[in-house]
Amino acid sequence: MRGPAPRRRRTAAAPIASGMRWLAIHLPALPLEVFAPAADGAPVALVEPRRGVPRIRLCNRQALAGGAAPGMGPAAARALLPHLQLVRRRPAREREALEGLANWALQFSSQVTPVPPRSLLLEASGSRRLFGGDGPLFAAVRGQLEPLGHQCTLVQAATPLGALLLAREGQDLQLTGLDGLRQALHPLPLERIPLPRQARQALHGMGLACLGELLRLPRAGLRQRLGAGPLDWLDRLLGRIPDPQPVFQPAPRFERGLDLLCESRQTQALLFAAKRLLAELGGFLQARELGAQTLHWRLGQGAAGATELRLGLLRPERRPEHFMALLRERLEGLTLEAPVRDLALRAEGLGPLPGASLDLFEGPDAQPGDRLLERLRMRLGERAVSGLQWAADHRPERASRRAPPQDPQQTPAAAPLAGPPRPLWLLPRPQRLETLRGRPCLHGPLTLGLERERIETGWWDGQEIRRDYFEARTRDGERLWIYRQVAPPRQWFLHGYFG
């Protein structure tokens, strides 16, 4: 006789997110940080209407130290700080800034999710191993954000909602496992939970004040009081069910703008503002393992229009400090007709970085010659510094042409044609020489070398030449390159100098 079937013991399902790590970055002052920070540390406050009355919503550290505070009227704040700068909120700039920071964050994780209006989520399981642990990852993220003028709160937790909710509380946390997450969530007030107004009032009527007290109630009762939506939200918060996050898809190219708090013509102030855009560009390029070969800067000057700057590099680059050095060279030689109000940066010519061998003393990618040429091009203009490229033509005037200096994409059209040596320094136009008893003269009679080079070519394009070239020396030993016309009147000309 068979006995009663054994009762199956119900066990809780294994948490879906127990092996995941999420890093939430909350930027509480982003509406104020979309403006480039003032180089002189001036007090700044963001003004936004509240029920039709303008009120201060955010203040920078200098404004807070001077007595301004959120909720204060602009007139009262100006009474305390006569030099307080007031700015209005720019929602479009906030969206652009959050997208720019999402591009920047791709260097820390391949899965980044912007959470408007002021937060980012990073799937950090692999990043922890890459950076050597939670501490180094936190230090790397904060070490790049704070120099750019961003206040941030960082929280690592096992679920994305949990990390995000705790980051908005304003305290850095590194939580391991679901138990640590639940313990940290328990003290949070019920106002942090997205509940219908009637459900929130009912819970307060029951004497509940925090999330931990809510979670102690029976699940069936919670579903009856709150409904399925809030209960599913709680399950995702606690890791009971999956919570997939949309993955940020970066734009194919980098293009960002930034407003200045104070219009300025000063190079240092413009560089101070450009630093943030270049840092975002560096993260954008590093995440894709690419470099940029051309930077387009637009300096907006209000009604006066804009000044366009093109910074062309000899090879792809991604280091912000190198971009900054080139921009400094260009700005120091620039005269602005009107003060600058905003900056915009667009990167083009994206491509893989060229391979470089490791140098024993200078490290990887040591190209001092290239760096010097780029700085000269920024200071003097790109057309003022160029290289030479061989051309398959016997005529000296056409045997070479201008080309970008050491451009890796350019290859010589032809090798130099064989023949007697020619000087590198040619005159723009041949200079006619006087003669004395049939001998060419330049500050006295010249001594001709024995070797002669005859050039007869160009009949097909109407630029025919017929010349006999000689190497000649002056009385002081200076080496010249001269020629005599083959056809009458057989005059002599100076065409170049040997080194």
C-alpha positions in Angstrom: 0.0 0.0 0.0 1.4 3.3 -1.1 1.7 6.0 1.5 0.8 9.6 1.0 2.9 11.5 -1.6 5.6 13.6 0.0 4.8 17.3 0.1 7.1 19.3 -2.1 8.8 22.1 -0.2 8.5 25.5 -2.1 11.8 27.3 -2.4 12.4 30.9 -3.6 13.7 31.2 -7.1 17.4 32.0 -7.4 17.9 35.8 -7.9 18.4 36.7 -11.5 20.8 39.5 -10.9 23.0 37.9 -8.1 26.1 37.7 -10.3 25.7 41.2 -11.9 27.3 44.4 -10.9 25.8 47.8 -11.9 27.4 51.2 -11.4 25.1 54.2 -11.2 26.5 57.7 -11.8 24.2 60.4 -10.6 24.9 64.0 -11.5 22.9 66.2 -9.2 24.1 69.5 -10.6 24.0 68.7 -14.3 21.5 71.5 -15.2 24.2 74.0 -13.9 27.1 72.0 -15.3 26.0 72.3 -18.9 27.5 75.7 -18.8 31.3 75.8 -19.0 32.7 76.5 -15.5 34.0 80.0 -14.9 37.8 80.1 -15.0 37.8 82.7 -12.1 35.5 80.6 -9.8 32.7 83.1 -9.9 29.4 82.4 -8.0 26.7 81.0 -10.3 23.1 80.0 -9.7 20.5 78.4 -11.9 17.1 80.1 -11.9 13.8 78.2 -12.8 10.2 79.4 -12.4 8.2 77.7 -9.6 4.5 78.3 -9.9 5.2 81.2 -12.0 7.7 82.8 -9.6 11.5 82.6 -10.4 13.4 80.7 -7.8 17.0 79.6 -7.5 17.2 75.8 -8.0 21.0 75.1 -8.0 24.1 76.9 -6.8 27.7 76.2 -7.4 30.1 76.0 -4.4 31.1 79.7 -4.5 27.4 80.8 -4.5 26.6 78.5 -1.5 29.7 79.8 0.4 28.4 83.3 -0.2 25.0 82.6 1.3 22.9 81.8 -1.8 20.7 78.7 -1.5 18.1 76.7 -3.5 14.6 78.1 -3.1 15.8 81.7 -2.6 14.5 84.5 -4.9 17.1 86.0 -7.3 16.8 89.5 -5.7 17.5 88.2 -2.3 20.5 86.2 -3.5 21.8 89.2 -5.4 21.6 91.2 -2.2 24.0 88.8 -0.5 26.2 88.4 -3.6 26.2 91.4 -5.9 28.4 89.5 -8.5 26.2 86.4 -8.6 25.7 85.2 -12.1 22.2 83.9 -12.8 21.5 81.5 -15.7 18.3 79.9 -17.0 17.9 76.2 -17.4 18.7 74.7 -20.9 16.9 71.3 -21.2 18.2 70.7 -24.7 21.8 71.2 -23.5 21.2 68.8 -20.6 20.1 66.1 -23.0 23.2 66.7 -25.1 25.4 66.7 -22.0 24.0 63.4 -20.8 24.5 61.8 -24.3 28.1 63.2 -24.3 28.8 61.6 -20.9 27.3 58.3 -22.2 29.9 58.5 -25.0 32.6 59.2 -22.5 31.5 56.3 -20.2 31.9 53.7 -23.0 35.6 53.6 -22.0 34.6 52.0 -18.7 31.8 49.6 -20.0 30.5 48.4 -23.2 26.9 48.6 -21.9 25.9 52.1 -20.9 22.4 53.4 -20.3 21.5 57.1 -20.0 18.7 57.6 -17.5 17.3 61.1 -18.0 17.5 63.7 -16.6 20.7 63.3 -14.7 22.0 59.7 -14.3 23.9 57.0 -16.1 24.0 53.2 -15.6 27.0 51.1 -16.4 27.1 47.3 -16.4 30.3 46.9 -14.4 30.9 43.2 -14.0 33.7 43.1 -16.6 35.0 46.5 -15.7 35.8 45.5 -12.2 38.2 42.9 -13.5 39.6 45.2 -16.1 40.4 48.0 -13.6 41.5 45.7 -10.8 38.5 45.9 -8.4 35.7 48.2 -7.3 38.0 50.8 -5.7 40.2 51.4 -8.8 37.1 51.6 -11.0 35.5 54.2 -8.7 38.7 56.2 -8.6 39.0 56.1 -12.4 35.4 57.3 -13.0 35.6 60.0 -10.3 39.1 61.0 -11.3 37.9 61.9 -14.8 34.5 63.5 -13.9 35.5 65.9 -11.1 38.3 67.7 -13.1 35.6 68.4 -15.7 33.5 70.2 -13.2 30.9 67.5 -12.5 29.6 66.6 -9.1 28.7 63.0 -8.9 27.5 60.2 -6.7 28.7 56.6 -7.4 26.9 53.5 -6.3 27.6 49.9 -7.2 24.9 47.3 -6.6 23.5 44.1 -7.8 20.5 45.6 -9.6 20.3 48.6 -11.9 17.3 50.1 -10.1 18.9 49.6 -6.7 22.1 51.3 -7.8 20.2 54.2 -9.3 17.9 54.7 -6.4 20.7 54.8 -3.9 22.9 57.1 -6.1 20.1 59.7 -6.0 20.4 59.7 -2.2 23.8 61.4 -2.5 26.1 58.9 -0.8 28.8 56.7 -2.5 28.3 53.0 -1.8 29.9 49.8 -3.0 27.5 47.0 -2.2 28.2 43.3 -2.8 25.3 40.8 -3.3 21.6 41.2 -2.9 21.6 41.0 0.9 23.8 44.1 1.1 21.5 45.9 -1.4 18.3 45.1 0.5 19.9 46.3 3.8 20.9 49.6 2.2 17.4 50.1 0.7 15.4 49.4 3.8 15.8 53.0 5.4 14.7 54.7 2.2 11.4 56.7 2.6 8.4 55.6 0.6 8.5 58.9 -1.4 11.3 57.4 -3.4 9.1 54.6 -4.7 6.9 55.3 -7.8 3.5 54.7 -6.3 0.0 56.0 -7.2 -1.1 58.8 -4.9 -3.9 56.8 -3.4 -1.6 53.8 -2.6 0.9 56.1 -1.0 -1.7 57.7 1.2 -3.0 54.3 2.2 0.4 53.1 3.2 1.1 56.2 5.2 -2.3 55.7 6.9 -1.1 52.2 8.0 1.9 53.9 9.7 4.5 52.8 7.1 7.3 55.3 6.5 10.2 53.4 4.8 10.8 50.7 2.2 11.9 48.1 4.8 8.5 48.3 6.6 6.7 47.9 3.3 8.7 44.8 2.4 7.7 43.1 5.7 4.1 43.0 4.6 2.8 39.7 3.0 3.2 39.7 -0.8 -0.5 38.9 -1.4 -1.6 41.9 0.6 0.9 44.1 -1.2 -0.5 43.0 -4.6 -4.0 43.7 -3.4 -3.1 47.2 -2.1 -0.6 48.3 -4.7 -1.4 46.4 -7.9 0.8 44.5 -10.2 2.8 47.4 -11.6 4.4 48.7 -8.3 5.0 45.1 -7.2 6.9 44.3 -10.4 9.0 47.4 -9.9 9.9 46.2 -6.4 10.8 42.8 -7.8 13.2 44.3 -10.3 14.6 46.6 -7.6 15.4 43.6 -5.4 16.6 41.3 -8.1 13.7 38.8 -8.0 13.0 39.2 -11.8 15.3 40.3 -14.7 15.6 44.0 -15.4 17.2 44.4 -18.8 18.4 47.9 -19.6 18.5 49.5 -23.1 22.0 49.7 -24.4 23.2 53.2 -25.6 24.0 53.3 -29.3 26.7 56.0 -29.8 26.5 58.3 -32.8 28.9 57.5 -35.6 30.8 60.8 -35.0 31.5 63.2 -32.1 29.8 66.6 -32.1 29.2 68.5 -28.9 28.5 72.1 -27.9 29.0 74.1 -24.6 27.7 77.5 -23.5 30.0 79.9 -21.6 28.9 81.5 -18.4 30.7 84.7 -19.4 31.6 85.8 -22.9 35.3 86.1 -23.3 38.1 86.8 -25.7 40.9 85.4 -23.4 42.7 82.3 -24.6 42.9 80.9 -21.0 39.1 81.1 -20.5 38.4 79.5 -23.8 40.9 76.7 -23.1 39.3 76.2 -19.7 36.0 75.6 -21.4 37.4 73.5 -24.2 38.9 71.0 -21.7 35.6 69.4 -21.0 34.8 68.8 -24.7 38.2 67.4 -25.3 37.9 65.0 -22.4 34.6 63.7 -23.7 36.1 63.3 -27.1 39.0 61.3 -25.6 36.6 58.9 -23.9 34.6 58.6 -27.1 37.7 57.7 -29.1 39.2 55.4 -26.5 36.0 53.4 -26.2 36.2 52.7 -29.9 40.0 52.3 -30.1 40.1 55.1 -32.7 41.8 58.4 -33.3 40.7 61.6 -34.9 42.8 63.4 -37.6 40.7 66.6 -37.9 39.0 68.8 -35.3 36.6 71.5 -36.3 36.0 74.2 -33.6 33.2 76.7 -33.8 33.5 79.8 -31.6 30.1 81.3 -31.4 30.1 85.1 -31.1 26.4 85.9 -31.0 25.3 88.6 -33.5 28.9 88.8 -34.8 28.6 85.3 -36.2 31.2 82.6 -35.5 34.9 81.9 -36.0 35.7 78.5 -37.5 39.0 76.7 -36.7 40.2 73.6 -38.4 43.0 71.6 -36.6 44.4 69.0 -39.0 46.8 66.4 -37.5 49.5 64.5 -39.4 48.1 61.2 -38.0 45.1 60.1 -36.0 45.3 61.0 -32.3 43.1 60.6 -29.3 44.9 62.1 -26.3 43.1 65.2 -25.0 46.3 66.8 -23.8 47.7 66.8 -27.3 44.5 68.3 -28.7 44.7 70.9 -26.0 48.3 71.9 -26.9 47.4 72.3 -30.6 44.3 74.4 -29.8 46.4 76.6 -27.5 48.9 77.2 -30.3 46.1 78.3 -32.7 44.2 80.5 -30.2 47.4 82.3 -29.1 47.8 83.6 -32.7 44.1 84.4 -33.2 42.5 87.8 -33.0 38.8 87.7 -32.2 36.7 90.5 -33.4 34.0 89.8 -30.8 33.9 87.9 -27.5 33.0 84.2 -27.6 29.7 83.0 -26.1 29.7 79.3 -26.9 32.0 76.5 -28.2 31.2 73.6 -30.5 33.5 70.7 -31.4 33.2 68.2 -34.3 35.7 65.4 -34.9 36.3 64.0 -38.3 38.8 61.7 -40.0 38.2 58.9 -37.5 40.4 55.9 -37.9 42.5 53.3 -36.1 45.6 54.6 -34.4 48.9 53.8 -36.3 51.0 51.1 -34.7 54.1 52.3 -32.8 57.0 50.5 -31.3 58.0 51.0 -27.7 61.0 53.2 -27.2 63.2 52.5 -24.3 63.2 56.0 -23.0 60.3 57.9 -24.6 57.6 55.3 -24.3 55.0 54.4 -27.0 54.0 56.6 -29.8 57.0 58.9 -29.4 57.0 61.1 -32.5 58.7 64.4 -31.6 59.1 65.4 -35.2 55.4 65.1 -35.9 54.5 67.0 -32.8 56.8 69.9 -33.8 55.3 70.0 -37.3 51.8 70.0 -35.9 52.5 72.9 -33.5 54.2 74.9 -36.3 51.1 74.4 -38.5 48.8 75.5 -35.7 50.9 78.7 -35.1 51.8 79.6 -38.7 48.9 78.1 -40.6 48.6 74.8 -42.4 49.6 76.3 -45.8 52.8 77.8 -44.3 54.3 74.3 -43.4 54.3 71.7 -46.1 56.5 68.9 -47.5 57.7 68.0 -51.0 56.6 65.2 -53.2 58.5 63.9 -56.2 56.9 64.2 -59.7 58.0 62.3 -62.9 59.2 65.4 -64.8 62.7 66.4 -65.8 61.9 70.1 -65.6 63.3 71.4 -62.3 60.2 73.6 -61.7 57.9 70.6 -62.1 60.0 67.8 -60.5 58.4 68.3 -57.1 55.2 69.7 -55.6 53.8 70.7 -52.2 52.3 68.0 -50.1 51.2 67.6 -46.4 54.3 67.0 -44.3 54.8 63.4 -43.6 51.2 62.5 -44.3 51.0 58.7 -43.9 48.2 58.6 -46.4 50.4 60.2 -49.1 52.8 58.1 -51.2 55.3 59.5 -53.6 54.0 59.6 -57.2 57.5 58.8 -58.5 61.0 58.4 -57.3 63.5 61.2 -58.2 64.7 60.8 -61.7 68.3 59.7 -62.2 70.9 62.2 -63.2 73.5 64.7 -61.8 72.8 66.1 -58.4 70.4 68.9 -58.1 70.0 71.5 -55.3 67.0 71.5 -52.9 66.8 75.3 -52.9 65.4 76.6 -56.2 64.6 80.2 -56.8 61.0 81.0 -57.5 62.1 82.4 -60.9 65.5 81.9 -62.5 67.7 85.1 -62.1 69.5 86.4 -65.2 73.3 86.6 -64.9 75.6 89.2 -66.4 78.5 87.9 -68.5 82.1 89.0 -68.9 83.9 87.8 -72.0 81.3 85.0 -72.3 81.7 83.9 -68.7 78.7 84.1 -66.3 79.3 86.5 -63.3 77.8 86.9 -59.8 79.9 89.3 -57.7 82.7 88.3 -60.1 83.3 85.6 -62.7 82.0 82.1 -61.8 84.0 78.9 -62.1 82.1 76.2 -63.9 82.3 72.5 -63.1 83.2 69.9 -65.8 79.9 68.0 -65.7 77.0 69.3 -67.7 73.3 68.3 -67.7 71.2 69.1 -70.8 67.4 69.2 -70.4 65.2 69.3 -73.5 61.6 68.5 -72.7 58.1 69.9 -72.3 57.3 70.3 -76.0 54.0 68.5 -75.6 52.4 70.9 -73.1 53.6 74.3 -74.5 56.2 74.7 -71.6 59.3 73.6 -73.6 62.7 74.2 -72.1 66.2 73.6 -73.7 69.0 74.2 -71.2 72.5 73.2 -70.2 72.9 73.1 -66.4 76.3 73.5 -64.6 77.5 73.5 -61.1 79.3 76.8 -60.5 81.3 78.3 -57.6 81.7 81.9 -56.6 85.0 83.4 -55.4 83.8 82.8 -51.8 83.3 79.1 -52.6 79.5 79.2 -52.7 78.0 76.5 -54.9 75.4 77.5 -57.4 73.2 75.8 -60.0 73.1 77.8 -63.2 72.1 77.1 -66.8 72.6 78.5 -70.3 69.9 78.5 -72.9 70.7 76.2 -75.8 69.0 78.3 -78.4 70.1 81.9 -79.1 70.6 84.3 -77.4 72.2 81.7 -75.1 71.8 83.7 -72.0 72.9 82.6 -68.5 70.6 82.2 -65.5 70.9 81.3 -61.8 68.4 78.7 -60.8 69.3 77.4 -57.3 71.8 77.0 -54.5 73.5 73.9 -53.1 73.8 73.6 -49.3 
